[in-house]
Amino acid sequence: MLQDEVADRVAQMQHSHGTWPCAAGCDQCCRRLGALPLVTQTEFDPLWAAIEALPDAEAVIAAIGSATPDAHGHWTCPLLDPVSGRCRVYDVRPIACRTYGFYGGRDGDYWCEQVTAHVGERRNTLIAGNQVAVDRHRDTVFGPSVDLALRVRDARATSVEEDPCTTRSPPT
């Protein structure tokens, strides 16, 4: 399973380069996203169940739907608990979130300044995962990736259509 491959790569990097900055409570990447996470339907199904199970699910769903970038073009993940700095759905987070901080791409490393500082001169000894390959593999195995807000909007529309208790006006 792809999630297991990612977990193995992350563990290797953590083992070979000491305590890694990406740990519980560090939310720098979650507060400086380039866009909302892209998720496949396979990733979204357990994510959606976890979101719906949150005590304040409606507020989180609303935050996803109304998310916008800040003045610098950075997005804050609407799944981030702003008080604790932890992901509210960590166990089912998307692959994009699992790889950030540990993978690189053709256009550079996919991590923050804290990881760059941690790795420092040892960058040439670090074998980061290949983000482009993971993204390609994810989309081949799980299907196309779509913006989180779009997935949520579609899930909401589907749940309204399927709810037999929903009252609809008769056609005129």
RAUR-V825396 format. One record per residue. N is the residue number from 1. PSI is psi in whole degrees, 0 to 359 (none if undefined). NEAR is the number of other C-alpha atoms within 10 Angstrom. D_LAST is the distance of its C-alpha to the last C-alpha in whole Angstrom. Layout:
((N | PSI | NEAR | D_LAST) (N | PSI | NEAR | D_LAST))
This chain:
((1 | 142 | 7 | 51) (2 | 320 | 13 | 51) (3 | 324 | 14 | 51) (4 | 320 | 9 | 54) (5 | 317 | 12 | 56) (6 | 315 | 18 | 54) (7 | 321 | 13 | 56) (8 | 316 | 12 | 59) (9 | 315 | 18 | 59) (10 | 314 | 20 | 59) (11 | 320 | 13 | 61) (12 | 316 | 15 | 64) (13 | 319 | 18 | 63) (14 | 320 | 15 | 64) (15 | 319 | 11 | 67) (16 | 342 | 12 | 69) (17 | 27 | 14 | 68) (18 | 189 | 10 | 68) (19 | 120 | 11 | 66) (20 | 143 | 18 | 63) (21 | 332 | 18 | 61) (22 | 101 | 18 | 58) (23 | 170 | 9 | 57) (24 | 131 | 11 | 56) (25 | 339 | 13 | 55) (26 | 120 | 15 | 55) (27 | 19 | 19 | 52) (28 | 314 | 15 | 53) (29 | 326 | 21 | 51) (30 | 339 | 22 | 48) (31 | 359 | 17 | 48) (32 | 44 | 17 | 49) (33 | 149 | 15 | 47) (34 | 339 | 14 | 46) (35 | 170 | 16 | 43) (36 | 151 | 21 | 40) (37 | 145 | 19 | 42) (38 | 134 | 20 | 40) (39 | 147 | 27 | 40) (40 | 167 | 20 | 39) (41 | 322 | 17 | 36) (42 | 320 | 16 | 39) (43 | 324 | 18 | 41) (44 | 324 | 22 | 37) (45 | 306 | 15 | 36) (46 | 330 | 16 | 39) (47 | 316 | 21 | 39) (48 | 318 | 19 | 35) (49 | 319 | 12 | 37) (50 | 321 | 17 | 39) (51 | 313 | 21 | 37) (52 | 334 | 14 | 35) (53 | 351 | 11 | 38) (54 | 145 | 13 | 39) (55 | 331 | 9 | 39) (56 | 44 | 10 | 38) (57 | 316 | 14 | 35) (58 | 322 | 12 | 32) (59 | 321 | 12 | 35) (60 | 317 | 19 | 36) (61 | 318 | 20 | 33) (62 | 321 | 14 | 32) (63 | 322 | 15 | 35) (64 | 315 | 20 | 35) (65 | 333 | 16 | 32) (66 | 7 | 10 | 33) (67 | 137 | 16 | 37) (68 | 157 | 16 | 38) (69 | 157 | 15 | 42) (70 | 187 | 11 | 45) (71 | 339 | 7 | 47) (72 | 4 | 8 | 49) (73 | 10 | 11 | 46) (74 | 143 | 17 | 46) (75 | 145 | 20 | 44) (76 | 129 | 22 | 44) (77 | 126 | 24 | 43) (78 | 354 | 24 | 40) (79 | 358 | 18 | 41) (80 | 131 | 18 | 45) (81 | 115 | 15 | 46) (82 | 339 | 14 | 47) (83 | 310 | 7 | 50) (84 | 340 | 12 | 51) (85 | 21 | 15 | 51) (86 | 151 | 17 | 50) (87 | 131 | 21 | 47) (88 | 345 | 18 | 44) (89 | 39 | 19 | 44) (90 | 316 | 15 | 47) (91 | 337 | 11 | 48) (92 | 22 | 20 | 45) (93 | 152 | 19 | 45) (94 | 161 | 21 | 44) (95 | 324 | 20 | 47) (96 | 323 | 15 | 47) (97 | 326 | 16 | 48) (98 | 329 | 17 | 50) (99 | 335 | 23 | 52) (100 | 132 | 19 | 52) (101 | 351 | 22 | 56) (102 | 354 | 25 | 57) (103 | 156 | 23 | 56) (104 | 166 | 18 | 57) (105 | 183 | 14 | 56) (106 | 329 | 9 | 57) (107 | 14 | 7 | 56) (108 | 185 | 9 | 58) (109 | 147 | 18 | 58) (110 | 76 | 20 | 55) (111 | 171 | 17 | 56) (112 | 180 | 15 | 57) (113 | 328 | 12 | 60) (114 | 320 | 16 | 61) (115 | 318 | 16 | 61) (116 | 315 | 16 | 63) (117 | 321 | 12 | 66) (118 | 316 | 15 | 66) (119 | 317 | 17 | 67) (120 | 230 | 10 | 69) (121 | 345 | 10 | 72) (122 | 4 | 11 | 71) (123 | 323 | 13 | 68) (124 | 350 | 8 | 70) (125 | 356 | 10 | 70) (126 | 127 | 14 | 67) (127 | 93 | 14 | 65) (128 | 157 | 19 | 61) (129 | 160 | 22 | 58) (130 | 103 | 17 | 57) (131 | 320 | 20 | 53) (132 | 317 | 14 | 52) (133 | 319 | 11 | 53) (134 | 315 | 20 | 51) (135 | 317 | 17 | 48) (136 | 314 | 13 | 48) (137 | 314 | 13 | 49) (138 | 311 | 22 | 46) (139 | 330 | 16 | 44) (140 | 316 | 11 | 45) (141 | 317 | 13 | 45) (142 | 348 | 15 | 42) (143 | 180 | 15 | 40) (144 | 147 | 15 | 39) (145 | 140 | 19 | 39) (146 | 149 | 15 | 36) (147 | 137 | 13 | 36) (148 | 316 | 24 | 36) (149 | 323 | 21 | 33) (150 | 318 | 15 | 31) (151 | 317 | 20 | 32) (152 | 315 | 19 | 31) (153 | 316 | 15 | 28) (154 | 321 | 12 | 27) (155 | 320 | 15 | 28) (156 | 316 | 13 | 26) (157 | 319 | 11 | 23) (158 | 319 | 11 | 24) (159 | 327 | 12 | 24) (160 | 318 | 13 | 21) (161 | 325 | 11 | 19) (162 | 347 | 10 | 22) (163 | 112 | 9 | 22) (164 | 345 | 9 | 21) (165 | 351 | 8 | 21) (166 | 128 | 10 | 18) (167 | 136 | 8 | 15) (168 | 145 | 7 | 12) (169 | 140 | 6 | 9) (170 | 152 | 5 | 6) (171 | 147 | 4 | 4) (172 | none | 3 | 0))
